[in-house]
Amino acid sequence: MEMLPDRKMAPAQLGDVLVLGRGVSGQAVLDYLEPLVGTRVHTLTCAEGDAPGEGHFDLCIASPGISQFSDIYQTAARMSDELIGEVEFAWRESAADSLWIAITGTNGKTTTTALCAHVMEACGYEVRCVGNIGDAAITAVGHDTAGERGVAPCCAESPSSHEMASKHSGVRAARCVDAASQVRTVYVVECSSYQLASTVAFAPNVAVVLNITPDHLAWHRTHRNYAEAKWNIMRHLAASDGVAVLNATDDEVRARVRAVKDDPDRGFDYIPLGTAEGIAGDMRARCGARHAAFCDASGMLRVAFAGEDAALCAATDLQLEGSHNIENALAAAAAAVAAGADRAQVAQALTSFAPLPHRIEPVGTVAGVRFYNDSKATNTDATCKAICAFAPDKPIVLLGGRDKGTDLEPLVTTCRANARGVVLYGESLPRFAEAFAAVEDIRVQQAATLAEAFEVACAGAQPGDIVLLSPACASFDEFSCFEERGDRFKQLVADARARQGE
């Protein structure tokens, strides 16, 4: 098969193409392919709801919202020579010399992706911050290759380049322009398990795995399937001579660190973050690793890679709350260093990054009570980390929404030790109330809706207290997405401030 020499892995002829699903990703793929009909594309078909009744396709590109176990996915796979996802397709179509940093994890991947993009941009790279964080990767690739393809850009301007990371952080990165670093466009991609499940040859230059805890079990059916989808991010690292950044403080990721260390034929390098003892652990001292990222005894974030051990910045200089965000910052820094960024510029950029919306976002004070919006915490692991981020303070936590059916024991244990009280609300209330029923050393209250839960929390809060929305549930009982839920919480805080005359 003839391949385009200036792309990662793009056939000169794509043939008959089926696009499965017409959501954000599906529409972006269609926008990219439609101008190619008659040249690289013979026919272009889009299937929504059901697979085509008949036909054969050279390539099927599936939207991430369609489970690999669904009937439409399985039917499309049988009708196609190859089935891949949108991220894989974008990687294949991107310029051969472009650099890809792919980031995944159950929790923290959005913050880490935005922070990594912010850092790379501040170091002078031309950055596209894409994937699960916002615009589809193929939209950015389409813009970047429009001139080569002889078509108009498929979007008015690049979806990132300078805006995406700064939009999320609230800080415009100061660009340290270095001609040497301008050789490559950098795609910093937040990869969900849905997107990674349909990767076939995807070979990023840097792959980051933050943590793997049970989530999205309805889509993947089992935790094993979910974890295997996540690990696809590393499957072809050897092909790119890449580097894996692995958070060794997480049990499941640490097990993979051991496997990687013991595999002499792995074909790629790796940087472990912390150890089983936590982010302060240096894996070089712990088990003889060549590289390491950790927070040293003086509180400095350090990345030791390629023979250079660099102290970057103090953890206390980060604008992000919580020890989990130290892990996220280290992961972003390690990824940037592995990609070739200047360490001094990395250090400077880390401290200028501000919290993202809906992720332990401070949203105001009312009558001396501080309010934080962590609506993005849609699973128990994320909520546990958010609650512990305030230690030694103990927040009043709003828990509720659409129940994901995960084990609640860790959440109950964390709340007993680290929360002053909880307010349960929404569809999840019956099961959450049952889980907290035997708890006697923490105040447990109930409400029907988020607005009512807010009022209950306010009624019981005293000056100096913290009220934290960190629901541990999906938002779909009351809201269309976690952003709408977080915005509603912020409006409730604003309304309360107005009533107080603040």
ABEGO torsion letter per residue (X at the ends): XBBBAABABBBABAEBBBBBEABAAAAAAAAAAAAABGBABABBBBBBGBBBABEBBABBBBBAABBAABAAAAAAAAABABBBBAAAAAAAABBAABBBBBBBEABGAAAAAAAAAAAAAAAGBBBBBBEAABBBAAAAAAAAAAAAAGBBBABABBABGAAAAAAAAGBBBBBBBBAAAAABBBBBBBBBAAAAAABAABBBABBBBABBBBBGAAAAGBAAAAAAAAAAAAAAAAAAGBBBBBBAABAAAAAAAAAAAABAAAGBBBBBBEBAAEAABBAAAAAGBABBBBBBAAGBBBBBBGGBBBBABBAAABABBEAAAAAAAAAAAAAAAAAGBBAAAAAAAAAABBBBBGBGBBAEBBGGBBBBBAAABABAAAAAAAAAAAOABBBBBBBEEBBAGBBAAAAAAAAAAABABBBBBEAAAAAAAAAAAABAABBBBBBABAAAAAAAAAAABBBGBBBBBBAGBBAAAABABAAAAAAAAAAAAAAAAAAAGX
